[in-house]
Amino acid sequence: MAHYAFLNEDSVVVEVVVGRDEGELGIDWEQYYSERRGLVCKRTSYRTLNGWHPEGRPYRGTYAGIGFLFDPTRGPDGEFIAPE
């Protein structure tokens, strides 16, 4: 089970859903969900919170929530930034 955030044209999260695990069935699920929904889709990890993950490297900064901004220039995979 993986979680995915859908972004509007301003890179703001408008929805977060549960989806298939990355690499399951050999499919790029970010691309698949993006094509199906017509919105940019980015995977997010509910185990990453404020730059911390229990197993090591945080994934995309923090778990995405509605209203968060996705910044592709931060971190190795981009990062979700909480609204102020």
Summary of the structure (lengths in Angstrom):
residues: 84
radius of gyration: 12.1
end to end distance: 29.3
largest distance: 38.3
contacts: 233
relative contact order: 0.23
helix: 14%
strand: 35%
